[in-house]
């Protein structure tokens, strides 16, 4: 199943809200698989944790 740009935007906005993170455009452009999404979310959470 593929997501169109609107679905991807909605997913990223939901992830940002749910986890209190900010997924950037560069990261979004690299999202192709569920594993990619998990990696981006994990990286953003770690970054947010470091910033306190």
N, CA, C and O atoms as a printed pandas DataFrame, in Angstrom:
     atom_number atom_name residue_name chain_id  residue_number  x_coord  y_coord  z_coord
0              1         N          UNK        A               1    0.831   -1.174    0.000
1              2        CA          UNK        A               1    0.000    0.000    0.000
2              3         C          UNK        A               1    0.882    1.246    0.000
3              4         O          UNK        A               1    1.888    1.308    0.706
4              5         N          UNK        A               2    0.503    2.200   -0.773
5              6        CA          UNK        A               2    1.246    3.442   -0.867
6              7         C          UNK        A               2    0.411    4.579   -0.286
7              8         O          UNK        A               2   -0.817    4.578   -0.367
8              9         N          UNK        A               3    1.111    5.547    0.299
9             10        CA          UNK        A               3    0.435    6.731    0.832
10            11         C          UNK        A               3    0.688    7.891   -0.115
11            12         O          UNK        A               3    1.809    8.088   -0.585
12            13         N          UNK        A               4   -0.360    8.657   -0.394
13            14        CA          UNK        A               4   -0.145    9.849   -1.201
14            15         C          UNK        A               4    0.382   10.962   -0.306
15            16         O          UNK        A               4    0.474   10.782    0.908
16            17         N          UNK        A               5    0.724   12.093   -0.877
17            18        CA          UNK        A               5    1.359   13.168   -0.115
18            19         C          UNK        A               5    0.469   13.692    1.010
19            20         O          UNK        A               5    0.974   14.061    2.071
20            21         N          UNK        A               6   -0.834   13.731    0.798
21            22        CA          UNK        A               6   -1.750   14.210    1.827
22            23         C          UNK        A               6   -1.805   13.230    3.000
23            24         O          UNK        A               6   -1.823   13.644    4.159
24            25         N          UNK        A               7   -1.831   11.943    2.697
25            26        CA          UNK        A               7   -1.837   10.931    3.755
26            27         C          UNK        A               7   -0.528   10.958    4.543
27            28         O          UNK        A               7   -0.532   10.801    5.764
28            29         N          UNK        A               8    0.577   11.155    3.852
29            30        CA          UNK        A               8    1.874   11.239    4.510
30            31         C          UNK        A               8    1.926   12.460    5.426
31            32         O          UNK        A               8    2.422   12.373    6.549
32            33         N          UNK        A               9    1.424   13.581    4.957
33            34        CA          UNK        A               9    1.383   14.791    5.774
34            35         C          UNK        A               9    0.546   14.570    7.028
35            36         O          UNK        A               9    0.949   14.967    8.121
36            37         N          UNK        A              10   -0.610   13.942    6.878
37            38        CA          UNK        A              10   -1.475   13.658    8.026
38            39         C          UNK        A              10   -0.786   12.734    9.023
39            40         O          UNK        A              10   -0.891   12.934   10.233
40            41         N          UNK        A              11   -0.085   11.728    8.519
41            42        CA          UNK        A              11    0.624   10.804    9.389
42            43         C          UNK        A              11    1.722   11.524   10.168
43            44         O          UNK        A              11    1.864   11.321   11.374
44            45         N          UNK        A              12    2.490   12.355    9.489
45            46        CA          UNK        A              12    3.580   13.083   10.144
46            47         C          UNK        A              12    3.030   14.046   11.194
47            48         O          UNK        A              12    3.596   14.168   12.280
48            49         N          UNK        A              13    1.947   14.718   10.882
49            50        CA          UNK        A              13    1.342   15.634   11.849
50            51         C          UNK        A              13    0.853   14.864   13.076
51            52         O          UNK        A              13    1.002   15.334   14.204
52            53         N          UNK        A              14    0.277   13.699   12.863
53            54        CA          UNK        A              14   -0.181   12.865   13.979
54            55         C          UNK        A              14    0.986   12.386   14.830
55            56         O          UNK        A              14    0.908   12.394   16.058
56            57         N          UNK        A              15    2.064   11.970   14.181
57            58        CA          UNK        A              15    3.245   11.534   14.918
58            59         C          UNK        A              15    3.838   12.691   15.725
59            60         O          UNK        A              15    4.218   12.518   16.883
60            61         N          UNK        A              16    3.912   13.857   15.112
61            62        CA          UNK        A              16    4.427   15.037   15.824
62            63         C          UNK        A              16    3.589   15.324   17.067
63            64         O          UNK        A              16    4.134   15.566   18.144
64            65         N          UNK        A              17    2.275   15.297   16.919
65            66        CA          UNK        A              17    1.377   15.579   18.043
66            67         C          UNK        A              17    1.464   14.495   19.112
67            68         O          UNK        A              17    1.564   14.796   20.302
68            69         N          UNK        A              18    1.426   13.251   18.692
69            70        CA          UNK        A              18    1.405   12.131   19.636
70            71         C          UNK        A              18    2.672   12.047   20.474
71            72         O          UNK        A              18    2.616   11.782   21.675
72            73         N          UNK        A              19    3.821   12.276   19.831
73            74        CA          UNK        A              19    5.097   12.096   20.515
74            75         C          UNK        A              19    5.764   13.403   20.930
75            76         O          UNK        A              19    6.813   13.378   21.572
76            77         N          UNK        A              20    5.176   14.538   20.577
77            78        CA          UNK        A              20    5.769   15.824   20.942
78            79         C          UNK        A              20    7.102   16.061   20.266
79            80         O          UNK        A              20    8.036   16.582   20.875
80            81         N          UNK        A              21    7.187   15.677   19.007
81            82        CA          UNK        A              21    8.429   15.817   18.247
82            83         C          UNK        A              21    8.164   16.673   17.013
83            84         O          UNK        A              21    7.023   17.034   16.723
84            85         N          UNK        A              22    9.234   16.988   16.298
85            86        CA          UNK        A              22    9.113   17.742   15.050
86            87         C          UNK        A              22    9.881   16.985   13.967
87            88         O          UNK        A              22   11.112   16.998   13.939
88            89         N          UNK        A              23    9.144   16.331   13.085
89            90        CA          UNK        A              23    9.752   15.601   11.981
90            91         C          UNK        A              23    9.936   16.584   10.833
91            92         O          UNK        A              23    8.970   17.175   10.348
92            93         N          UNK        A              24   11.174   16.753   10.404
93            94        CA          UNK        A              24   11.489   17.723    9.362
94            95         C          UNK        A              24   11.244   17.211    7.959
95            96         O          UNK        A              24   11.071   16.013    7.734
96            97         N          UNK        A              25   11.231   18.137    7.026
97            98        CA          UNK        A              25   10.964   17.817    5.617
98            99         C          UNK        A              25   11.994   16.850    5.049
99           100         O          UNK        A              25   11.649   15.982    4.247
100          101         N          UNK        A              26   13.236   16.984    5.447
101          102        CA          UNK        A              26   14.285   16.083    4.947
102          103         C          UNK        A              26   13.984   14.655    5.383
103          104         O          UNK        A              26   14.127   13.713    4.603
104          105         N          UNK        A              27   13.565   14.505    6.644
105          106        CA          UNK        A              27   13.222   13.169    7.136
106          107         C          UNK        A              27   12.011   12.602    6.412
107          108         O          UNK        A              27   11.989   11.422    6.062
108          109         N          UNK        A              28   11.016   13.428    6.189
109          110        CA          UNK        A              28    9.805   12.987    5.491
110          111         C          UNK        A              28   10.158   12.498    4.087
111          112         O          UNK        A              28    9.637   11.481    3.631
112          113         N          UNK        A              29   11.028   13.213    3.418
113          114        CA          UNK        A              29   11.410   12.843    2.054
114          115         C          UNK        A              29   12.071   11.470    2.007
115          116         O          UNK        A              29   12.013   10.789    0.983
116          117         N          UNK        A              30   12.703   11.056    3.111
117          118        CA          UNK        A              30   13.382    9.763    3.141
118          119         C          UNK        A              30   12.518    8.609    3.600
119          120         O          UNK        A              30   12.973    7.465    3.610
120          121         N          UNK        A              31   11.279    8.885    3.980
121          122        CA          UNK        A              31   10.391    7.834    4.468
122          123         C          UNK        A              31    9.826    7.026    3.303
123          124         O          UNK        A              31    9.086    7.546    2.468
124          125         N          UNK        A              32   10.188    5.748    3.265
125          126        CA          UNK        A              32    9.675    4.872    2.212
126          127         C          UNK        A              32    8.993    3.640    2.805
127          128         O          UNK        A              32    8.061    3.091    2.218
128          129         N          UNK        A              33    9.467    3.216    3.970
129          130        CA          UNK        A              33    8.941    2.003    4.595
130          131         C          UNK        A              33    8.554    2.299    6.039
131          132         O          UNK        A              33    8.873    3.359    6.579
132          133         N          UNK        A              34    7.863    1.345    6.650
133          134        CA          UNK        A              34    7.513    1.477    8.061
134          135         C          UNK        A              34    8.791    1.559    8.900
135          136         O          UNK        A              34    8.842    2.299    9.883
136          137         N          UNK        A              35    9.805    0.812    8.520
137          138        CA          UNK        A              35   11.087    0.856    9.235
138          139         C          UNK        A              35   11.702    2.254    9.156
139          140         O          UNK        A              35   12.301    2.713   10.129
140          141         N          UNK        A              36   11.567    2.931    8.030
141          142        CA          UNK        A              36   12.066    4.303    7.886
142          143         C          UNK        A              36   11.347    5.239    8.854
143          144         O          UNK        A              36   11.968    6.091    9.488
144          145         N          UNK        A              37   10.030    5.069    8.956
145          146        CA          UNK        A              37    9.234    5.912    9.860
146          147         C          UNK        A              37    9.675    5.669   11.298
147          148         O          UNK        A              37    9.873    6.614   12.062
148          149         N          UNK        A              38    9.827    4.401   11.663
149          150        CA          UNK        A              38   10.271    4.064   13.020
150          151         C          UNK        A              38   11.628    4.689   13.320
151          152         O          UNK        A              38   11.833    5.228   14.408
152          153         N          UNK        A              39   12.546    4.624   12.380
153          154        CA          UNK        A              39   13.882    5.181   12.570
154          155         C          UNK        A              39   13.822    6.699   12.784
155          156         O          UNK        A              39   14.499    7.230   13.664
156          157         N          UNK        A              40   13.021    7.386   11.987
157          158        CA          UNK        A              40   12.885    8.836   12.107
158          159         C          UNK        A              40   12.272    9.204   13.457
159          160         O          UNK        A              40   12.760   10.107   14.136
160          161         N          UNK        A              41   11.207    8.509   13.846
161          162        CA          UNK        A              41   10.560    8.793   15.129
162          163         C          UNK        A              41   11.531    8.538   16.280
163          164         O          UNK        A              41   11.619    9.343   17.208
164          165         N          UNK        A              42   12.251    7.434   16.223
165          166        CA          UNK        A              42   13.228    7.113   17.265
166          167         C          UNK        A              42   14.305    8.190   17.362
167          168         O          UNK        A              42   14.677    8.604   18.460
168          169         N          UNK        A              43   14.800    8.639   16.218
169          170        CA          UNK        A              43   15.831    9.684   16.192
170          171         C          UNK        A              43   15.298   10.995   16.764
171          172         O          UNK        A              43   15.985   11.666   17.534
172          173         N          UNK        A              44   14.073   11.356   16.384
173          174        CA          UNK        A              44   13.479   12.607   16.864
174          175         C          UNK        A              44   13.188   12.546   18.351
175          176         O          UNK        A              44   13.354   13.542   19.055
176          177         N          UNK        A              45   12.751   11.382   18.843
177          178        CA          UNK        A              45   12.525   11.222   20.279
178          179         C          UNK        A              45   13.818   11.350   21.056
179          180         O          UNK        A              45   13.853   11.997   22.102
180          181         N          UNK        A              46   14.890   10.738   20.552
181          182        CA          UNK        A              46   16.190   10.834   21.221
182          183         C          UNK        A              46   16.666   12.279   21.258
183          184         O          UNK        A              46   17.195   12.741   22.269
184          185         N          UNK        A              47   16.477   12.982   20.164
185          186        CA          UNK        A              47   16.870   14.391   20.089
186          187         C          UNK        A              47   16.067   15.227   21.078
187          188         O          UNK        A              47   16.628   16.077   21.769
188          189         N          UNK        A              48   14.766   14.993   21.150
189          190        CA          UNK        A              48   13.902   15.716   22.086
190          191         C          UNK        A              48   14.295   15.410   23.529
191          192         O          UNK        A              48   14.292   16.302   24.378
192          193         N          UNK        A              49   14.633   14.148   23.809
193          194        CA          UNK        A              49   15.035   13.729   25.148
194          195         C          UNK        A              49   16.320   14.453   25.566
195          196         O          UNK        A              49   16.440   14.905   26.705
196          197         N          UNK        A              50   17.281   14.560   24.634
197          198        CA          UNK        A              50   18.555   15.233   24.919
198          199         C          UNK        A              50   18.348   16.712   25.223
199          200         O          UNK        A              50   19.040   17.281   26.068
200          201         N          UNK        A              51   17.394   17.334   24.531
201          202        CA          UNK        A              51   17.145   18.758   24.701
202          203         C          UNK        A              51   16.367   19.040   25.991
203          204         O          UNK        A              51   16.306   20.176   26.462
204          205         N          UNK        A              52   15.778   17.985   26.545
205          206        CA          UNK        A              52   15.088   18.086   27.832
206          207         C          UNK        A              52   13.786   18.726   27.755
207          208         O          UNK        A              52   13.108   18.870   28.772
